[in-house]
Each structure stands twice: as structure tokens, then as C-alpha cells.
Amino acid sequence: MTDASLLAAQLDGVLLVLNAASTRIDVAQEAKEQLLKVNARIIGVVLNRVKIRKKDYYYYYAPSRKDLEASPSGPW
């Protein structure tokens, strides 16, 4: 068991950070399994070094619950 797994079990949540250029799928799956074995709460994944072609790039925004509650007519 790694130090990261031991620490993750003590936290409210963890982000799994992966390198798109070099992390193999089996290694990513093993990291996830190790975290789940110690009952770590995975709250998200960050995928670094993703190659994005300019024409394929897009931006997506979803309002948070706080945004929705602050505006009685909705976020827009």
C-alpha cells in the first residue's frame, strides 16, 4: 500500500491526476482500485497533457447549485 493510499483514506476526497501522454490504462485502473480498497472518496479526475486540436476545442459551463439558488430567474 502506498503512502498516497494511506493518506487518501484520511481525507474527505481525492483527485486522481493522470498524464494523458504517458499513463497506461491498466496503471490508471490500478491506481483507482488502490484508492477504492482504502475507501478513499474519488471526487474527480484531472487528465494532464491532453493534445487538443484547435478546431476540436470547446468550452462548457454548468452553473453550480449556488449560482442557481442566487438567481430566482435562473442562471441566464
C-alpha positions as CSV (number, residue, x, y, z in Angstrom):
1,M,0.0,0.0,0.0
2,T,1.4,3.4,-1.0
3,D,1.7,6.5,1.2
4,A,-0.8,8.2,-1.1
5,S,-3.4,5.4,-0.4
6,L,-2.9,5.7,3.3
7,L,-3.3,9.5,3.2
8,A,-6.3,9.3,0.9
9,A,-8.2,7.2,3.4
10,Q,-8.0,10.1,5.9
11,L,-9.2,12.8,3.5
12,D,-12.7,14.0,2.6
13,G,-11.9,13.4,-1.1
14,V,-9.2,12.9,-3.6
15,L,-8.5,13.9,-7.2
16,L,-6.8,11.3,-9.4
17,V,-4.4,13.1,-11.6
18,L,-3.3,11.2,-14.8
19,N,-0.9,12.1,-17.6
20,A,-2.6,11.5,-20.9
21,A,0.7,11.3,-22.7
22,S,2.2,8.5,-20.6
23,T,-0.3,6.9,-18.1
24,R,-1.3,3.4,-19.4
25,I,-5.0,2.5,-18.9
26,D,-4.0,-0.5,-16.7
27,V,-1.9,1.7,-14.4
28,A,-4.8,4.2,-14.1
29,Q,-7.2,1.4,-13.2
30,E,-4.8,0.0,-10.6
31,A,-4.5,3.5,-9.0
32,K,-8.3,3.8,-8.8
33,E,-8.6,0.3,-7.3
34,Q,-5.9,1.0,-4.7
35,L,-7.8,4.1,-3.7
36,L,-11.1,2.3,-3.5
37,K,-9.6,-0.5,-1.4
38,V,-8.9,2.0,1.4
39,N,-12.3,3.6,1.0
40,A,-11.0,6.8,-0.5
41,R,-13.6,9.0,-2.0
42,I,-12.6,9.9,-5.5
43,I,-14.2,13.2,-6.3
44,G,-12.8,13.6,-9.8
45,V,-10.0,13.0,-12.3
46,V,-7.6,15.5,-13.8
47,L,-6.2,14.5,-17.2
48,N,-3.0,16.5,-17.9
49,R,-1.1,16.9,-21.2
50,V,-4.1,16.2,-23.4
51,K,-3.4,17.2,-27.0
52,I,-6.2,19.4,-28.3
53,R,-6.6,20.4,-31.9
54,K,-7.8,23.9,-32.1
55,K,-10.9,23.0,-34.2
56,D,-11.9,20.4,-31.7
57,Y,-11.7,22.6,-28.6
58,Y,-14.8,23.7,-26.8
59,Y,-15.7,25.3,-23.5
60,Y,-18.6,24.0,-21.3
61,Y,-20.0,25.8,-18.3
62,A,-22.6,24.3,-16.0
63,P,-23.9,26.6,-13.2
64,S,-23.3,25.5,-9.7
65,R,-26.1,25.0,-7.2
66,K,-25.1,28.2,-5.5
67,D,-25.4,30.1,-8.9
68,L,-28.9,28.6,-9.4
69,E,-30.1,29.4,-5.9
70,A,-28.8,33.0,-6.1
71,S,-30.8,33.9,-9.2
72,P,-34.6,33.3,-8.9
73,S,-35.0,33.5,-12.7
74,G,-32.2,31.0,-13.4
75,P,-28.6,31.4,-14.3
76,W,-29.3,33.1,-17.7
